[in-house]
Amino acid sequence: MLGEPTPHEADPTGSQYAFEKRVVKAGGGEGFADVWKRDFFAWEYKGHEKDLKAAYVQLLAYKDDLGNPPVLVVSDLDRIEVRTNFTGLSPVLKVVTLDDLAADDPSEALGLLRSIFVAPEELRPRIEQAQITEKAARHFAEIAGTAPRVPTRPPRSRSGRVQGRGDAWPRPNPVQTPPDGSCFTRSYPDS
């Protein structure tokens, strides 16, 4: 359908692309990822009407030992769930069904599947500058809302007096500087 070689055809040793790739689970123990291609994807297949969320959790336990692939895929006989797994970005879920593949124009579904195998970077979520700014503004607002309020000193006139509120705050202790400025220089004895 996609014209891709099988893992064994592409990599007989299984070091870069493999069926049943042995892994160490994040929580301990061992398991097998159904299909894995280094720096591309990890794929877990489940039988008809099995729990794909459980399959996704299973892949999450495997992903570190698989080099943290950028795409995690789970599937059964009816649907393929593709989740992006790019560091620092929230996962994005895309679903391909058998109906999508049997449609008069399956090009979108086939394009998504092809990207998994040859160009996972094309699946990287795109963040617009406005979205970054909006997210940062919300984050700063949250921080400001939870930060303790620190009293600020009221404005002062040149004489050091608080403007408009009398002597609500103590005045700073002015530094007395000798007219010759000697406090700013230091002389050292000749050695």
Residue pairs with C-beta under 8 A, 6 or more apart in sequence:
1 101
1 110
1 113
2 110
2 113
2 114
2 117
4 10
4 117
4 118
6 19
7 14
7 17
7 18
7 19
7 35
7 37
8 14
8 19
10 16
10 17
11 17
11 18
14 21
15 38
16 37
16 38
17 36
17 37
17 38
18 35
18 36
19 34
19 35
20 32
20 33
20 34
21 32
21 33
21 35
21 36
21 42
21 66
22 30
22 31
22 32
23 30
23 31
23 32
23 33
23 62
23 65
23 66
24 30
24 65
25 31
25 61
25 62
25 65
26 60
26 61
26 62
26 63
26 64
26 65
27 61
31 58
31 61
31 62
33 42
33 43
33 44
33 59
33 62
33 66
34 43
34 44
34 45
35 41
35 42
35 43
35 45
36 42
36 43
36 66
36 69
37 69
37 117
38 66
38 67
38 69
39 67
39 69
39 70
39 120
40 69
40 70
40 71
40 116
40 117
40 120
41 69
41 70
41 71
41 72
41 73
41 116
41 117
41 120
42 59
42 62
42 63
42 66
42 69
42 71
42 72
42 73
43 72
43 73
43 74
43 75
44 55
44 56
44 58
44 59
44 73
44 74
44 75
45 55
45 74
45 75
45 76
46 52
46 54
46 55
46 74
46 75
46 76
47 76
47 77
48 76
48 77
48 78
49 76
49 78
50 76
52 74
52 75
52 76
52 79
52 81
55 74
56 72
56 74
56 81
56 83
59 72
59 74
60 72
63 69
63 72
63 85
68 85
68 87
69 85
69 120
70 84
70 85
70 86
70 120
70 121
70 123
70 124
71 82
71 83
71 84
71 85
71 116
71 120
71 123
72 82
72 83
72 85
72 91
73 80
73 81
73 82
73 83
73 116
74 80
74 81
74 83
75 81
77 98
78 97
78 98
79 95
79 96
79 97
79 98
80 95
80 96
80 97
80 113
81 93
81 94
81 95
82 93
82 94
82 95
82 96
82 112
82 116
82 123
83 91
83 92
83 93
83 94
84 91
84 92
84 123
84 124
84 125
85 91
86 124
86 125
89 124
89 125
89 127
90 125
92 123
92 125
94 112
94 123
96 109
96 112
96 113
97 109
100 106
100 108
100 109
101 109
101 110
103 109
112 123
115 122
115 123
116 123
153 169
154 162
154 163
154 164
154 165
154 168
154 169
155 162
155 163
155 164
156 162
156 163
157 163
160 171
160 172
160 174
161 167
161 171
162 168
162 169
177 183
177 184
